[in-house]
Amino acid sequence: METVVRRVTGSFALLAAAVWLGGLVGLGAVAAPVVFSVAPWPASADAMTIVFRRFDRVAMACAVVVLATEAVRAAARIPWARLDAARTAAGVVAAGAAVLEGMVISPGIAGLHVAGAIRGVGPAGAELARLHDMAEACGKTEVALLAAFVVLHALTLSGGGGARRVDAGSTET
């Protein structure tokens, strides 16, 4: 049963992480630079605000799947190794960044954009620049953590990486 739980949760977690990571890279490295360099302002900002707000929902849904798979593993009392703990920590912190971005940063950017703020111009523009910098930092953090999450998942699924299983509640280190 343990093997089935590992495989099923691992598959769902990796699929969610792939969608989330791929979306971040696609939007941040491809779509946004192209749209902002080709489309005139404010149309470019209007379009990317809509795109990022929609993707925020996708990212947060993927974060829920990632966290749910870890919760299922814990509920099934699957023994943990250090790699499992590192993978879970990467997933939890990435999920936190996605929620921060989706619930605080992106709505703030959208609100300032609707109010006519121009990045770097006046107090509203300074706040827009600050939020944009935070959004970029969150996105980069999520990319790094999700890449680590995928690698750690691959190592724990394969049983490699020198993982030593430690049962929950054990005093072994």
Z-matrix of the N, CA and C atoms (Angstrom, degrees):
N
C 1 1.455
C 2 1.530 1 111.52
N 3 1.338 2 116.15 1 -39.16
C 4 1.460 3 120.49 2 -179.78
C 5 1.523 4 111.25 3 -58.13
N 6 1.324 5 117.06 4 -41.90
C 7 1.462 6 121.34 5 -179.63
C 8 1.522 7 110.88 6 -63.68
N 9 1.328 8 117.22 7 -40.78
C 10 1.469 9 121.26 8 179.25
C 11 1.531 10 110.09 9 -63.55
N 12 1.329 11 117.04 10 -45.56
C 13 1.466 12 120.73 11 179.96
C 14 1.523 13 109.84 12 -61.62
N 15 1.317 14 117.20 13 -44.75
C 16 1.475 15 121.04 14 178.53
C 17 1.528 16 111.18 15 -58.79
N 18 1.321 17 116.30 16 -47.59
C 19 1.472 18 120.01 17 -176.95
C 20 1.525 19 112.14 18 -66.90
N 21 1.314 20 116.46 19 -44.08
C 22 1.467 21 119.68 20 -178.63
C 23 1.524 22 110.53 21 -67.43
N 24 1.322 23 116.99 22 -49.35
C 25 1.470 24 119.05 23 -179.52
C 26 1.528 25 110.28 24 -65.49
N 27 1.313 26 116.63 25 -39.02
C 28 1.463 27 120.00 26 178.30
C 29 1.520 28 111.88 27 -62.21
N 30 1.317 29 116.71 28 -41.74
C 31 1.466 30 120.41 29 179.43
C 32 1.524 31 111.34 30 -63.32
N 33 1.335 32 116.30 31 -47.10
C 34 1.468 33 119.53 32 179.55
C 35 1.529 34 111.22 33 -64.43
N 36 1.315 35 116.91 34 -42.17
C 37 1.462 36 120.74 35 -179.39
C 38 1.527 37 110.88 36 -63.91
N 39 1.328 38 116.53 37 -43.50
C 40 1.461 39 119.21 38 -179.18
C 41 1.525 40 112.26 39 -68.87
N 42 1.327 41 117.71 40 -37.00
C 43 1.467 42 120.02 41 175.95
C 44 1.525 43 110.91 42 -63.88
N 45 1.323 44 117.18 43 -44.82
C 46 1.463 45 120.75 44 179.03
C 47 1.525 46 110.78 45 -63.36
N 48 1.332 47 116.79 46 -43.86
C 49 1.462 48 120.56 47 179.63
C 50 1.525 49 110.94 48 -63.88
N 51 1.336 50 117.27 49 -36.93
C 52 1.468 51 120.85 50 179.54
C 53 1.527 52 111.23 51 -65.58
N 54 1.329 53 116.97 52 -43.84
C 55 1.469 54 120.53 53 178.63
C 56 1.525 55 109.80 54 -62.85
N 57 1.311 56 116.09 55 -47.27
C 58 1.461 57 122.74 56 -178.27
C 59 1.527 58 111.24 57 -63.11
N 60 1.322 59 116.81 58 -50.83
C 61 1.461 60 121.79 59 -179.40
C 62 1.523 61 111.30 60 -64.36
N 63 1.324 62 116.58 61 -45.40
C 64 1.465 63 120.07 62 178.86
C 65 1.517 64 112.26 63 -61.40
N 66 1.328 65 116.35 64 -39.98
C 67 1.459 66 119.87 65 177.86
C 68 1.512 67 112.44 66 -64.33
N 69 1.321 68 116.20 67 -42.77
C 70 1.471 69 119.73 68 178.62
C 71 1.522 70 111.51 69 -60.80
N 72 1.318 71 116.12 70 -46.28
C 73 1.470 72 120.19 71 -178.89
C 74 1.529 73 110.21 72 -67.59
N 75 1.329 74 116.21 73 -44.36
C 76 1.466 75 119.80 74 -179.45
C 77 1.514 76 112.92 75 -61.68
N 78 1.323 77 116.43 76 -43.38
C 79 1.459 78 119.40 77 -179.85
C 80 1.524 79 112.34 78 -74.12
N 81 1.327 80 115.83 79 -46.91
C 82 1.458 81 119.50 80 -174.84
C 83 1.516 82 115.02 81 -73.81
N 84 1.316 83 116.83 82 -36.92
C 85 1.470 84 120.11 83 -175.68
C 86 1.521 85 113.42 84 -97.26
N 87 1.336 86 116.97 85 -20.13
C 88 1.455 87 119.24 86 -175.44
C 89 1.527 88 111.82 87 -118.24
N 90 1.324 89 117.34 88 -65.90
C 91 1.464 90 120.96 89 -170.98
C 92 1.533 91 113.16 90 -63.51
N 93 1.327 92 117.46 91 -54.15
C 94 1.467 93 119.64 92 -175.58
C 95 1.532 94 112.79 93 -59.63
N 96 1.335 95 119.35 94 -48.52
C 97 1.466 96 117.62 95 179.46
C 98 1.538 97 113.19 96 -60.72
N 99 1.319 98 116.61 97 -37.51
C 100 1.465 99 119.57 98 -179.88
C 101 1.527 100 110.19 99 -68.94
N 102 1.317 101 117.07 100 -50.01
C 103 1.467 102 120.49 101 -178.14
C 104 1.525 103 110.66 102 -59.78
N 105 1.332 104 117.14 103 -45.46
C 106 1.456 105 119.00 104 -178.17
C 107 1.533 106 112.97 105 -70.59
N 108 1.330 107 117.80 106 -22.91
C 109 1.468 108 118.89 107 178.72
C 110 1.524 109 112.83 108 -90.21
N 111 1.335 110 118.09 109 -20.13
C 112 1.463 111 121.20 110 -175.63
C 113 1.531 112 112.04 111 -104.35
N 114 1.311 113 117.39 112 -46.51
C 115 1.465 114 121.15 113 -176.57
C 116 1.525 115 109.87 114 -83.80
N 117 1.325 116 116.92 115 140.42
C 118 1.468 117 119.53 116 179.61
C 119 1.525 118 111.34 117 -72.32
N 120 1.343 119 114.75 118 155.15
C 121 1.449 120 120.74 119 174.14
C 122 1.511 121 107.52 120 -78.04
N 123 1.279 122 124.22 121 140.31
C 124 1.453 123 129.20 122 8.43
C 125 1.531 124 113.99 123 -93.07
N 126 1.347 125 117.06 124 -0.12
C 127 1.469 126 119.24 125 -178.64
C 128 1.523 127 111.50 126 -59.04
N 129 1.329 128 117.63 127 -38.91
C 130 1.470 129 120.61 128 179.99
C 131 1.526 130 110.36 129 -63.55
N 132 1.323 131 116.83 130 -43.76
C 133 1.467 132 120.45 131 179.11
C 134 1.529 133 110.98 132 -67.33
N 135 1.343 134 116.71 133 -38.44
C 136 1.465 135 120.20 134 177.14
C 137 1.526 136 110.22 135 -59.87
N 138 1.328 137 115.93 136 -48.82
C 139 1.471 138 120.87 137 -177.57
C 140 1.522 139 111.24 138 -63.49
N 141 1.308 140 117.49 139 -48.36
C 142 1.465 141 119.88 140 -176.23
C 143 1.525 142 111.82 141 -70.67
N 144 1.330 143 118.12 142 -28.89
C 145 1.462 144 119.93 143 175.17
C 146 1.525 145 109.79 144 -62.33
N 147 1.328 146 116.18 145 -44.64
C 148 1.472 147 120.43 146 178.66
C 149 1.532 148 110.01 147 -64.04
N 150 1.314 149 117.05 148 -46.07
C 151 1.467 150 121.26 149 -178.69
C 152 1.527 151 111.09 150 -61.63
N 153 1.319 152 117.34 151 -47.90
C 154 1.468 153 120.02 152 -178.84
C 155 1.526 154 111.90 153 -65.75
N 156 1.325 155 117.79 154 -38.00
C 157 1.467 156 119.73 155 178.70
C 158 1.531 157 110.60 156 -65.12
N 159 1.327 158 117.01 157 -39.30
C 160 1.472 159 119.49 158 177.01
C 161 1.514 160 110.95 159 -67.16
N 162 1.334 161 116.25 160 -42.78
C 163 1.460 162 118.62 161 179.75
C 164 1.524 163 111.40 162 -66.20
N 165 1.323 164 118.27 163 -32.51
C 166 1.465 165 120.26 164 176.46
C 167 1.528 166 110.62 165 -54.01
N 168 1.326 167 116.83 166 -41.02
C 169 1.470 168 120.38 167 178.96
C 170 1.523 169 110.68 168 -66.07
N 171 1.325 170 117.38 169 -40.25
C 172 1.470 171 121.23 170 177.19
C 173 1.525 172 109.62 171 -62.93
N 174 1.323 173 117.26 172 -47.16
C 175 1.467 174 121.52 173 -178.61
C 176 1.525 175 111.01 174 -61.52
N 177 1.332 176 116.58 175 -43.44
C 178 1.468 177 118.90 176 -179.48
C 179 1.531 178 111.00 177 -68.19
N 180 1.328 179 117.75 178 -35.20
C 181 1.472 180 120.37 179 176.12
C 182 1.527 181 110.10 180 -65.09
N 183 1.320 182 116.96 181 -42.25
C 184 1.468 183 120.54 182 177.09
C 185 1.520 184 110.53 183 -63.66
N 186 1.328 185 117.10 184 -38.51
C 187 1.470 186 120.96 185 177.43
C 188 1.520 187 110.53 186 -61.88
N 189 1.328 188 117.11 187 -39.98
C 190 1.464 189 120.85 188 177.65
C 191 1.527 190 109.99 189 -61.74
N 192 1.324 191 116.76 190 -42.51
C 193 1.473 192 119.91 191 179.21
C 194 1.524 193 110.19 192 -62.94
N 195 1.326 194 116.81 193 -46.27
C 196 1.470 195 120.82 194 179.33
C 197 1.527 196 110.67 195 -58.42
N 198 1.325 197 116.83 196 -47.47
C 199 1.467 198 120.16 197 -179.91
C 200 1.526 199 111.34 198 -66.74
N 201 1.318 200 117.16 199 -37.97
C 202 1.470 201 120.56 200 179.45
C 203 1.523 202 111.31 201 -63.79
N 204 1.326 203 116.97 202 -38.27
C 205 1.469 204 118.68 203 179.73
C 206 1.520 205 110.85 204 -65.44
N 207 1.320 206 116.42 205 -37.57
C 208 1.465 207 119.44 206 177.16
C 209 1.526 208 110.51 207 -68.04
N 210 1.329 209 116.90 208 -37.43
C 211 1.468 210 120.61 209 177.99
C 212 1.536 211 110.82 210 -65.28
N 213 1.331 212 116.88 211 -40.23
C 214 1.469 213 120.49 212 178.20
C 215 1.525 214 109.77 213 -62.55
N 216 1.319 215 116.87 214 -43.22
C 217 1.463 216 120.06 215 178.44
C 218 1.522 217 110.95 216 -60.85
N 219 1.331 218 116.09 217 -41.69
C 220 1.465 219 119.42 218 179.45
C 221 1.531 220 110.51 219 -66.63
N 222 1.331 221 117.22 220 -42.73
C 223 1.463 222 121.09 221 -179.83
C 224 1.527 223 111.46 222 -64.59
N 225 1.338 224 115.75 223 -32.76
C 226 1.467 225 120.11 224 179.25
C 227 1.526 226 111.56 225 -82.20
N 228 1.325 227 116.16 226 0.39
C 229 1.472 228 122.86 227 179.36
C 230 1.529 229 112.01 228 56.09
N 231 1.326 230 114.46 229 43.34
C 232 1.465 231 120.02 230 175.15
C 233 1.530 232 106.94 231 -70.42
N 234 1.317 233 118.32 232 127.57
C 235 1.473 234 119.76 233 178.73
C 236 1.533 235 111.22 234 -58.45
N 237 1.316 236 115.16 235 143.88
C 238 1.461 237 122.01 236 -177.50
C 239 1.514 238 111.55 237 -106.31
N 240 1.310 239 114.71 238 149.26
C 241 1.460 240 122.53 239 169.48
C 242 1.527 241 107.04 240 -120.14
N 243 1.299 242 116.51 241 172.70
C 244 1.467 243 120.16 242 179.33
C 245 1.523 244 111.41 243 -58.87
N 246 1.332 245 117.23 244 -37.59
C 247 1.466 246 119.84 245 178.38
C 248 1.522 247 111.23 246 -63.62
N 249 1.326 248 116.95 247 -35.00
C 250 1.467 249 120.65 248 177.03
C 251 1.529 250 110.08 249 -63.96
N 252 1.310 251 116.29 250 -42.73
C 253 1.466 252 120.83 251 179.16
C 254 1.530 253 110.63 252 -64.12
N 255 1.319 254 117.16 253 -42.57
C 256 1.464 255 121.08 254 178.91
C 257 1.526 256 110.76 255 -64.74
N 258 1.324 257 116.67 256 -42.25
C 259 1.466 258 121.55 257 178.96
C 260 1.525 259 109.86 258 -62.16
N 261 1.331 260 116.41 259 -46.30
C 262 1.455 261 120.67 260 -179.95
C 263 1.524 262 110.89 261 -62.40
N 264 1.310 263 117.16 262 -43.37
C 265 1.464 264 120.85 263 179.04
C 266 1.526 265 110.76 264 -61.35
N 267 1.324 266 117.54 265 -43.25
C 268 1.463 267 120.82 266 178.18
C 269 1.530 268 110.34 267 -61.01
N 270 1.326 269 116.72 268 -43.14
C 271 1.461 270 120.61 269 178.88
C 272 1.520 271 112.86 270 -64.74
N 273 1.320 272 116.87 271 -41.92
C 274 1.468 273 121.26 272 -178.92
C 275 1.528 274 110.63 273 -66.16
N 276 1.323 275 117.44 274 -45.21
C 277 1.468 276 119.87 275 -179.03
C 278 1.537 277 110.45 276 -68.05
N 279 1.329 278 117.94 277 -40.35
C 280 1.463 279 120.83 278 176.75
C 281 1.530 280 110.35 279 -62.05
N 282 1.323 281 116.85 280 -41.21
C 283 1.465 282 120.86 281 178.06
C 284 1.530 283 110.50 282 -62.50
N 285 1.319 284 116.08 283 -42.08
C 286 1.466 285 119.77 284 177.37
C 287 1.520 286 111.94 285 -60.57
N 288 1.327 287 116.48 286 -41.42
C 289 1.469 288 120.30 287 178.19
C 290 1.530 289 110.86 288 -65.08
N 291 1.327 290 117.15 289 -39.44
C 292 1.473 291 120.64 290 178.86
C 293 1.524 292 110.97 291 -64.56
N 294 1.326 293 116.89 292 -40.88
C 295 1.469 294 120.76 293 179.17
C 296 1.530 295 110.18 294 -68.01
N 297 1.324 296 117.56 295 -43.66
C 298 1.466 297 121.16 296 176.81
C 299 1.527 298 110.14 297 -57.21
N 300 1.314 299 115.56 298 -46.58
C 301 1.457 300 119.97 299 -179.28
C 302 1.531 301 111.25 300 -65.59
N 303 1.319 302 116.46 301 -45.59
C 304 1.456 303 120.28 302 -175.57
C 305 1.519 304 115.17 303 -75.11
N 306 1.316 305 116.87 304 -29.21
C 307 1.470 306 119.95 305 -174.96
C 308 1.540 307 113.76 306 -102.22
N 309 1.335 308 116.86 307 -20.93
C 310 1.464 309 119.46 308 -175.68
C 311 1.528 310 111.59 309 -121.77
N 312 1.318 311 116.60 310 -57.07
C 313 1.467 312 120.32 311 -171.09
C 314 1.528 313 112.40 312 -69.34
N 315 1.324 314 117.68 313 -55.61
C 316 1.470 315 120.42 314 -177.85
C 317 1.528 316 112.93 315 -60.99
N 318 1.344 317 119.01 316 -43.10
C 319 1.469 318 117.43 317 176.36
C 320 1.537 319 112.28 318 -61.85
N 321 1.329 320 115.76 319 -35.87
C 322 1.462 321 119.40 320 177.28
C 323 1.514 322 111.69 321 -64.09
N 324 1.328 323 116.53 322 -44.03
C 325 1.464 324 121.20 323 177.62
C 326 1.527 325 109.86 324 -62.14
N 327 1.325 326 116.89 325 -46.46
C 328 1.463 327 120.89 326 -178.90
C 329 1.529 328 110.80 327 -60.98
N 330 1.325 329 116.63 328 -43.63
C 331 1.460 330 120.04 329 179.55
C 332 1.518 331 112.71 330 -63.00
N 333 1.308 332 116.07 331 -43.25
C 334 1.471 333 119.86 332 178.23
C 335 1.523 334 110.98 333 -66.06
N 336 1.324 335 116.33 334 -38.45
C 337 1.468 336 120.07 335 178.97
C 338 1.531 337 110.28 336 -63.51
N 339 1.334 338 117.03 337 -45.71
C 340 1.469 339 121.72 338 179.74
C 341 1.535 340 110.10 339 -61.92
N 342 1.330 341 116.23 340 -34.90
C 343 1.463 342 120.46 341 179.62
C 344 1.524 343 112.71 342 -76.30
N 345 1.334 344 116.95 343 -2.36
C 346 1.464 345 120.52 344 176.47
C 347 1.512 346 115.49 345 92.25
N 348 1.328 347 117.95 346 11.16
C 349 1.468 348 120.22 347 -179.95
C 350 1.517 349 110.24 348 -65.16
N 351 1.318 350 114.85 349 142.07
C 352 1.460 351 122.19 350 175.61
C 353 1.515 352 106.23 351 -118.13
N 354 1.331 353 115.17 352 127.31
C 355 1.460 354 119.86 353 -174.27
C 356 1.523 355 110.79 354 -53.99
N 357 1.339 356 114.25 355 125.82
C 358 1.454 357 121.36 356 176.34
C 359 1.518 358 114.82 357 85.73
N 360 1.346 359 118.86 358 -1.93
C 361 1.460 360 121.70 359 -178.46
C 362 1.534 361 109.32 360 -110.37
N 363 1.313 362 116.61 361 112.02
C 364 1.454 363 121.56 362 178.68
C 365 1.517 364 112.41 363 73.65
N 366 1.342 365 115.24 364 -179.32
C 367 1.470 366 119.94 365 -178.90
C 368 1.530 367 113.15 366 -61.50
N 369 1.322 368 117.05 367 -42.62
C 370 1.477 369 119.49 368 179.00
C 371 1.528 370 110.24 369 -65.58
N 372 1.306 371 116.78 370 -37.40
C 373 1.463 372 120.74 371 177.98
C 374 1.522 373 112.24 372 -68.06
N 375 1.337 374 116.05 373 -34.39
C 376 1.468 375 119.77 374 176.43
C 377 1.529 376 110.02 375 -66.92
N 378 1.338 377 116.29 376 -40.42
C 379 1.467 378 120.16 377 177.49
C 380 1.523 379 110.39 378 -66.32
N 381 1.323 380 117.23 379 -38.99
C 382 1.465 381 121.33 380 176.83
C 383 1.529 382 110.40 381 -61.69
N 384 1.314 383 117.18 382 -43.39
C 385 1.466 384 121.17 383 178.15
C 386 1.531 385 110.85 384 -63.13
N 387 1.335 386 116.27 385 -41.46
C 388 1.465 387 120.57 386 179.26
C 389 1.525 388 110.87 387 -63.08
N 390 1.337 389 116.69 388 -45.82
C 391 1.459 390 120.34 389 179.23
C 392 1.524 391 111.72 390 -66.00
N 393 1.318 392 116.38 391 -37.90
C 394 1.475 393 119.85 392 177.93
C 395 1.524 394 110.09 393 -63.24
N 396 1.321 395 116.96 394 -43.25
C 397 1.468 396 120.57 395 177.46
C 398 1.535 397 110.69 396 -62.15
N 399 1.336 398 116.76 397 -39.41
C 400 1.471 399 120.60 398 177.14
C 401 1.532 400 110.35 399 -64.57
N 402 1.320 401 116.78 400 -40.59
C 403 1.470 402 120.64 401 179.16
C 404 1.524 403 110.46 402 -62.46
N 405 1.318 404 116.68 403 -43.42
C 406 1.461 405 119.97 404 177.64
C 407 1.524 406 111.39 405 -62.94
N 408 1.330 407 116.75 406 -42.91
C 409 1.469 408 120.54 407 179.29
C 410 1.529 409 110.68 408 -63.47
N 411 1.337 410 117.13 409 -42.92
C 412 1.473 411 120.22 410 177.76
C 413 1.521 412 110.12 411 -61.82
N 414 1.321 413 116.89 412 -45.81
C 415 1.463 414 120.59 413 -179.60
C 416 1.521 415 112.00 414 -60.14
N 417 1.316 416 117.06 415 -45.29
C 418 1.463 417 120.64 416 179.43
C 419 1.530 418 111.26 417 -65.72
N 420 1.323 419 115.68 418 -38.40
C 421 1.463 420 120.12 419 177.29
C 422 1.522 421 110.36 420 -63.20
N 423 1.330 422 116.36 421 -45.66
C 424 1.461 423 120.47 422 178.81
C 425 1.522 424 111.05 423 -60.85
N 426 1.331 425 117.74 424 -42.95
C 427 1.474 426 120.77 425 179.53
C 428 1.523 427 110.20 426 -59.50
N 429 1.326 428 117.18 427 -48.21
C 430 1.469 429 120.62 428 -178.62
C 431 1.525 430 110.99 429 -63.85
N 432 1.328 431 116.64 430 -45.44
C 433 1.466 432 119.68 431 -178.77
C 434 1.527 433 112.11 432 -68.06
N 435 1.321 434 117.63 433 -38.14
C 436 1.463 435 120.02 434 178.95
C 437 1.528 436 111.28 435 -69.26
N 438 1.323 437 117.30 436 -36.09
C 439 1.466 438 119.51 437 174.93
C 440 1.531 439 109.34 438 -62.12
N 441 1.326 440 116.52 439 -44.36
C 442 1.472 441 120.37 440 177.37
C 443 1.520 442 110.38 441 -63.32
N 444 1.332 443 117.31 442 -41.32
C 445 1.463 444 122.10 443 179.19
C 446 1.530 445 110.73 444 -58.43
N 447 1.323 446 116.50 445 -45.72
C 448 1.471 447 120.35 446 -179.62
C 449 1.524 448 110.71 447 -63.87
N 450 1.318 449 117.37 448 -45.97
C 451 1.468 450 120.97 449 179.73
C 452 1.530 451 110.26 450 -62.44
N 453 1.316 452 117.10 451 -45.87
C 454 1.468 453 120.34 452 -179.92
C 455 1.523 454 111.11 453 -64.62
N 456 1.326 455 117.33 454 -36.23
C 457 1.466 456 119.92 455 176.62
C 458 1.521 457 110.44 456 -64.63
N 459 1.313 458 116.14 457 -43.24
C 460 1.464 459 119.60 458 179.11
C 461 1.527 460 110.55 459 -60.92
N 462 1.312 461 116.39 460 -42.40
C 463 1.462 462 119.90 461 179.11
C 464 1.523 463 112.40 462 -66.17
N 465 1.344 464 116.93 463 -40.84
C 466 1.461 465 118.67 464 -178.73
C 467 1.518 466 111.54 465 -73.90
N 468 1.332 467 118.35 466 -32.42
C 469 1.464 468 120.14 467 177.70
C 470 1.520 469 111.53 468 -69.73
N 471 1.335 470 115.60 469 -34.94
C 472 1.457 471 119.14 470 -178.98
C 473 1.523 472 111.93 471 -82.26
N 474 1.333 473 116.14 472 -12.34
C 475 1.465 474 119.97 473 -178.09
C 476 1.513 475 111.70 474 78.55
N 477 1.328 476 116.37 475 7.64
C 478 1.461 477 120.35 476 -178.39
C 479 1.505 478 111.90 477 -90.57
N 480 1.294 479 115.68 478 -166.51
C 481 1.444 480 122.15 479 176.57
C 482 1.508 481 114.28 480 77.69
N 483 1.310 482 118.07 481 12.03
C 484 1.453 483 120.13 482 177.45
C 485 1.518 484 113.51 483 72.17
N 486 1.335 485 116.35 484 22.85
C 487 1.460 486 119.83 485 -178.27
C 488 1.522 487 110.21 486 -67.90
N 489 1.311 488 115.39 487 135.00
C 490 1.466 489 121.47 488 174.77
C 491 1.510 490 107.08 489 -117.37
N 492 1.300 491 116.01 490 121.42
C 493 1.457 492 121.31 491 -177.36
C 494 1.527 493 110.65 492 -72.01
N 495 1.337 494 114.81 493 136.75
C 496 1.445 495 122.13 494 176.06
C 497 1.512 496 107.42 495 -130.11
N 498 1.335 497 117.18 496 121.62
C 499 1.458 498 120.27 497 -179.63
C 500 1.525 499 110.17 498 -67.70
N 501 1.342 500 115.49 499 146.82
C 502 1.457 501 120.85 500 177.17
C 503 1.526 502 109.68 501 -56.70
N 504 1.305 503 115.71 502 137.12
C 505 1.465 504 120.04 503 179.30
C 506 1.510 505 113.68 504 85.54
N 507 1.322 506 116.95 505 -4.86
C 508 1.457 507 120.37 506 -179.91
C 509 1.525 508 109.59 507 -73.85
N 510 1.314 509 116.00 508 150.73
C 511 1.464 510 119.99 509 176.18
C 512 1.511 511 111.01 510 -94.03
N 513 1.335 512 116.20 511 1.21
C 514 1.451 513 121.55 512 179.72
C 515 1.522 514 110.02 513 -68.28
N 516 1.350 515 118.34 514 142.51
C 517 1.469 516 120.78 515 177.74
C 518 1.491 517 110.65 516 -122.67
